[in-house]
Structure formats: structure tokens, C-alpha cells
Amino acid sequence: MDFDGTVDFDRTVLALRAAGCVFAEDEARLLLDAAPDADTLDALLARRVSGVPLEHVLGWAEFAGIRVLVDDGVFVPRRRTEFLAARAVTLAREHAHPVVLDLCCGSGALALAIGSAVPTARLYAADIDPAAVATARRNLPAPALVVCGDLFEPLPDDLRGRVDVLVCNTPYVPTLAIGSMPPEARLFEARLALDGGGDGLDVQRLVAAQVREWLAPGGHVLVEASEDQAPESVRLFESAGLMSRVEYSDEYDTSIVLSTRPR
């Protein structure tokens, strides 16, 4: 940057604090690093203090130690989802060339994290939101395949019965709870990436109804669910003929449901 870093850091921190940003100093450093000049800094700062998520202002989010591109309106990957990613990596490493599918992929952060940790993985991703798919394609260049459509519908038919690890961070916020979400999510992320229907599990029901035919024998599907939702999520996948269990992480303060197709 070709401007007065100390002065601009101080005024940026003050503006962020006034806007209610809890980590104003950290955000200020990121904004200054991203701005080549004072005018750009002012533009970035104006977006941030208006409530735009920092990740959308910067154009990227850190996830599992990786910089993931995140365009405006696209779901920002959450730190808690790193637990799901880590479990998926462990399972993918059981195969020499695992087939990995990231369903409801958003930015493609989960597939990117798995592919970075397991370079031999063959990556597929799908989302119903064209904006998310465009972002995921930037994060997951060929030979990864990223397609746009409703759940399994746009996937190549020859993928059926071949998926070793399926990660699916479905929207799981109950509809009536959307209004109480932080404004950064509620106002700036696509509602279809958040709204899981009446009890938050509508999309998981659709996934559970179809997932067995896409998994390889011994293949796994991993989804996030709240502590209250997890027992019903387990029941959904068990009803589809899978062996399911809840796993909880103290570090990330989150739970996932891991289900496996019998061999």
C-alpha cells in the first residue's frame, strides 16, 4: 500500500469499532493488506461498516488453513465445519483414489479442503445456486467437476454407486429461526443456503432418500446437524439403510452425523 499505514490503521480500527466489529484490529489489518491505496481502503471499509461480511468484502475466507474464494451472496464457510472436513479427510485417506462428492457445496470449501489434504481424490461438487457454482468452479478447477442443479439431479449417472465420501453441509436452520440469525448471514447470504424448512431437516430428508444409490459399498455420508436435530438426522439415514451415528467435537462445539452404506 502507498499510503500512511499507521494513520489509516488507526482510523480503520475506530470506524470498525463504531460499527460494532468485535475484532476490529484483526479486520483492519486484513483490509489494509487488501487495499493498494487509500481510495480502495475507503471503499472496502465502507462496505464492511455497512454490514457486509468481512469475507465478502475481502473476497475470501480462511477454512481449514486454506484461503477459499467467496463471492458476494455466497455462503461463507464456518469454522465449525472444519470438524466435518477433518473427519471426511480421515475417511478419504482410507482409499488410494477416493471419489469425493460435495453436495450443497456453496463455495466448494469442503471439497477444496479434502482435495488439498488428499491430492489423489477425484472431486465432484454440486449446488442449486448458480452464484455458488460459479464460485466453486473458481475454487475447484478441472479435473474437478462442479455442476449446477438440485442435489443429485445434475450429477453424471456413472457416479452412482461409486462415491466413497459424500459431504453435505445442507441448510439446517429452521425457517422460523432465520429472523434471529446475525444480520451478516440473514441479509447477505442466500436464503436457500440457510433455510432448512420447519425443523431444519427438509433438505437432509431429500438427501437421505437418495443417497444410498450413490454411495459405494462402505461409502460414507457426513452432514452437520444441531445437537437437537442429530437424533432425527440419524433416524433419517438409518431408515435409508445406512449405519449412522452422531459425533461431537468439543474443539469446534458442533456435531455431525456420519452414516455408512453396508458393504
C-alpha positions as CSV (number, residue, x, y, z in Angstrom):
1,M,0.0,0.0,0.0
2,D,1.2,3.5,-0.8
3,F,-0.5,5.4,2.0
4,D,0.2,6.1,5.7
5,G,-0.3,2.7,7.2
6,T,-0.2,3.8,10.8
7,V,-2.7,6.6,10.4
8,D,-5.0,4.5,8.2
9,F,-4.8,1.6,10.6
10,D,-6.0,3.8,13.5
11,R,-8.9,5.3,11.6
12,T,-9.9,2.0,10.2
13,V,-10.0,0.4,13.7
14,L,-12.0,3.3,15.0
15,A,-14.6,3.0,12.2
16,L,-14.9,-0.7,12.7
17,R,-15.3,-0.4,16.4
18,A,-18.0,2.2,15.9
19,A,-19.8,-0.2,13.6
20,G,-19.7,-2.9,16.3
21,C,-17.0,-5.1,14.9
22,V,-15.6,-7.2,17.8
23,F,-12.3,-8.0,16.2
24,A,-11.6,-4.5,14.8
25,E,-7.8,-4.7,14.9
26,D,-7.7,-8.0,13.1
27,E,-10.1,-6.9,10.5
28,A,-8.3,-3.6,10.0
29,R,-5.0,-5.4,9.2
30,L,-6.8,-7.6,6.7
31,L,-8.4,-4.6,5.0
32,L,-5.1,-2.7,4.8
33,D,-3.4,-5.8,3.4
34,A,-6.1,-6.0,0.7
35,A,-6.0,-2.3,-0.2
36,P,-3.4,-1.0,-2.6
37,D,-4.3,2.7,-1.9
38,A,-6.4,4.9,0.4
39,D,-9.3,5.1,-2.0
40,T,-9.6,1.3,-2.2
41,L,-9.3,1.1,1.6
42,D,-12.2,3.6,1.9
43,A,-14.3,1.5,-0.4
44,L,-13.6,-1.7,1.4
45,L,-14.2,-0.1,4.8
46,A,-17.5,1.4,3.7
47,R,-18.8,-2.0,2.7
48,R,-17.7,-3.5,5.9
49,V,-19.2,-0.9,8.2
50,S,-22.5,-1.2,6.2
51,G,-22.7,-4.8,7.5
52,V,-21.3,-6.7,4.5
53,P,-19.5,-9.8,5.9
54,L,-15.7,-9.4,6.0
55,E,-15.3,-12.5,3.8
56,H,-17.4,-10.9,1.1
57,V,-15.5,-7.6,1.4
58,L,-12.2,-9.4,1.0
59,G,-13.4,-12.0,-1.5
60,W,-12.1,-14.9,0.5
61,A,-12.5,-16.9,3.8
62,E,-10.0,-19.0,5.7
63,F,-11.2,-22.5,6.1
64,A,-9.1,-25.5,7.3
65,G,-5.9,-23.4,6.8
66,I,-6.8,-22.7,3.1
67,R,-7.9,-19.4,1.5
68,V,-11.3,-20.1,-0.1
69,L,-12.7,-17.6,-2.6
70,V,-16.1,-16.4,-1.6
71,D,-18.1,-14.1,-3.9
72,D,-21.0,-11.8,-2.8
73,G,-24.1,-13.6,-1.7
74,V,-22.4,-17.0,-1.4
75,F,-22.5,-18.9,1.9
76,V,-19.4,-18.2,4.0
77,P,-17.8,-21.4,5.3
78,R,-17.9,-21.6,9.1
79,R,-15.0,-22.6,11.3
80,R,-17.2,-25.3,12.9
81,T,-17.5,-27.1,9.6
82,E,-13.7,-27.8,9.7
83,F,-14.7,-30.7,12.0
84,L,-16.7,-32.3,9.2
85,A,-13.9,-31.6,6.8
86,A,-11.3,-33.3,9.1
87,R,-13.5,-36.4,9.5
88,A,-14.0,-36.6,5.8
89,V,-10.3,-36.3,5.2
90,T,-9.6,-39.2,7.5
91,L,-12.2,-41.4,5.7
92,A,-10.9,-40.4,2.3
93,R,-7.4,-41.4,3.2
94,E,-8.6,-45.0,3.5
95,H,-8.7,-45.1,-0.3
96,A,-5.9,-44.8,-2.9
97,H,-8.1,-42.7,-5.2
98,P,-11.2,-41.7,-3.3
99,V,-14.3,-40.4,-5.1
100,V,-15.5,-37.4,-3.1
101,L,-18.8,-35.6,-3.6
102,D,-19.5,-32.2,-2.1
103,L,-23.3,-31.8,-2.2
104,C,-24.9,-28.4,-1.4
105,C,-21.3,-27.3,-2.0
106,G,-21.6,-23.5,-1.7
107,S,-18.1,-22.1,-2.4
108,G,-16.7,-25.7,-2.6
109,A,-14.8,-25.2,0.6
110,L,-15.3,-28.8,1.8
111,A,-14.2,-30.4,-1.5
112,L,-11.2,-28.0,-1.6
113,A,-10.1,-28.9,1.9
114,I,-10.4,-32.6,1.2
115,G,-8.7,-32.3,-2.1
116,S,-5.8,-30.3,-0.6
117,A,-5.3,-33.0,2.1
118,V,-5.8,-35.9,-0.2
119,P,-4.4,-34.9,-3.7
120,T,-5.4,-38.3,-5.3
121,A,-9.1,-37.6,-4.6
122,R,-11.4,-37.3,-7.5
123,L,-13.6,-34.4,-6.7
124,Y,-17.3,-33.7,-7.6
125,A,-19.4,-30.8,-6.3
126,A,-23.0,-29.6,-6.9
127,D,-25.2,-26.8,-5.8
128,I,-28.6,-25.4,-6.8
129,D,-27.4,-21.8,-6.7
130,P,-25.7,-20.6,-9.9
131,A,-23.7,-18.0,-7.9
132,A,-22.4,-20.6,-5.6
133,V,-21.5,-22.9,-8.5
134,A,-19.6,-20.1,-10.2
135,T,-17.6,-19.5,-7.1
136,A,-17.0,-23.3,-6.5
137,R,-15.7,-23.6,-10.1
138,R,-13.0,-20.9,-9.3
139,N,-12.0,-22.9,-6.2
140,L,-12.2,-26.3,-7.8
141,P,-10.7,-26.1,-11.3
142,A,-10.6,-29.1,-13.6
143,P,-10.3,-32.1,-13.3
144,A,-12.8,-31.4,-10.5
145,L,-16.4,-31.4,-11.8
146,V,-18.7,-28.8,-10.4
147,V,-22.3,-28.8,-11.7
148,C,-25.5,-26.8,-11.1
149,G,-28.8,-28.3,-10.1
150,D,-31.0,-29.8,-7.4
151,L,-29.0,-32.2,-5.2
152,F,-28.1,-35.4,-7.2
153,E,-30.0,-34.4,-10.3
154,P,-27.2,-32.8,-12.3
155,L,-24.5,-35.4,-11.5
156,P,-23.2,-37.8,-14.1
157,D,-25.1,-41.1,-14.0
158,D,-22.0,-43.1,-13.9
159,L,-21.2,-41.7,-10.5
160,R,-24.0,-43.8,-8.9
161,G,-22.6,-46.5,-6.6
162,R,-19.1,-45.0,-6.7
163,V,-18.9,-42.3,-4.1
164,D,-16.6,-43.1,-1.2
165,V,-17.1,-39.9,0.8
166,L,-20.1,-37.6,0.4
167,V,-20.0,-34.4,2.4
168,C,-23.2,-32.4,2.5
169,N,-23.5,-29.2,4.6
170,T,-27.2,-28.9,4.0
171,P,-29.1,-25.8,5.1
172,Y,-30.4,-26.8,8.6
173,V,-31.7,-23.6,10.2
174,P,-35.4,-23.9,10.9
175,T,-37.4,-21.4,8.9
176,L,-38.7,-19.6,12.0
177,A,-35.2,-19.2,13.3
178,I,-33.9,-17.3,10.2
179,G,-35.1,-14.0,11.6
180,S,-32.9,-14.4,14.7
181,M,-29.7,-15.1,12.8
182,P,-26.9,-12.5,12.7
183,P,-27.6,-9.8,10.1
184,E,-24.3,-10.8,8.3
185,A,-25.8,-14.2,7.4
186,R,-29.5,-13.2,7.2
187,L,-29.0,-10.3,4.9
188,F,-26.0,-11.2,2.8
189,E,-26.1,-14.9,2.3
190,A,-28.6,-16.7,0.0
191,R,-31.6,-17.8,2.0
192,L,-31.6,-21.2,0.2
193,A,-28.2,-21.8,1.8
194,L,-29.6,-21.3,5.3
195,D,-33.3,-22.3,5.4
196,G,-33.8,-26.0,6.2
197,G,-37.6,-25.9,6.5
198,G,-39.8,-26.3,9.5
199,D,-37.5,-28.4,11.7
200,G,-34.3,-27.6,9.6
201,L,-34.1,-31.1,8.2
202,D,-36.1,-30.8,4.9
203,V,-33.0,-31.0,2.7
204,Q,-31.5,-33.8,4.7
205,R,-34.6,-35.8,4.2
206,L,-34.2,-35.5,0.4
207,V,-30.5,-36.4,0.7
208,A,-31.3,-39.4,2.9
209,A,-33.9,-40.7,0.5
210,Q,-31.5,-40.9,-2.5
211,V,-28.0,-41.2,-1.0
212,R,-27.7,-45.0,-0.8
213,E,-27.7,-45.5,-4.5
214,W,-24.8,-43.0,-5.0
215,L,-22.6,-44.4,-2.3
216,A,-20.1,-47.1,-3.0
217,P,-20.4,-50.2,-0.7
218,G,-18.7,-49.0,2.6
219,G,-19.1,-45.4,1.4
220,H,-19.8,-42.6,3.9
221,V,-22.1,-39.5,4.0
222,L,-21.4,-36.8,6.5
223,V,-23.8,-33.9,7.4
224,E,-23.9,-31.2,10.1
225,A,-26.8,-31.1,12.5
226,S,-27.5,-29.3,15.7
227,E,-27.5,-31.2,18.9
228,D,-31.3,-31.2,19.0
229,Q,-31.6,-32.3,15.3
230,A,-28.9,-35.0,15.4
231,P,-31.1,-37.9,16.7
232,E,-33.7,-37.3,14.0
233,S,-31.0,-37.0,11.4
234,V,-29.6,-40.4,12.5
235,R,-33.1,-41.8,12.1
236,L,-33.4,-40.4,8.6
237,F,-30.2,-42.1,7.4
238,E,-30.9,-45.3,9.2
239,S,-34.3,-45.5,7.6
240,A,-32.5,-45.3,4.2
241,G,-30.5,-48.5,5.1
242,L,-27.3,-46.8,6.4
243,M,-25.5,-47.3,9.7
244,S,-25.5,-43.9,11.4
245,R,-24.0,-42.3,14.5
246,V,-23.5,-38.8,16.0
247,E,-20.0,-37.4,16.5
248,Y,-19.4,-34.3,18.6
249,S,-16.4,-32.0,18.7
250,D,-15.6,-30.1,21.9
251,E,-13.0,-28.1,20.0
252,Y,-15.5,-26.9,17.4
253,D,-18.6,-27.1,19.6
254,T,-20.5,-28.8,16.9
255,S,-22.0,-32.2,15.9
256,I,-22.1,-34.2,12.7
257,V,-24.0,-37.3,11.7
258,L,-21.8,-39.9,10.0
259,S,-23.6,-42.6,8.0
260,T,-22.2,-45.6,6.2
261,R,-23.5,-47.9,3.5
262,P,-23.0,-51.5,4.5
263,R,-20.7,-53.5,2.3
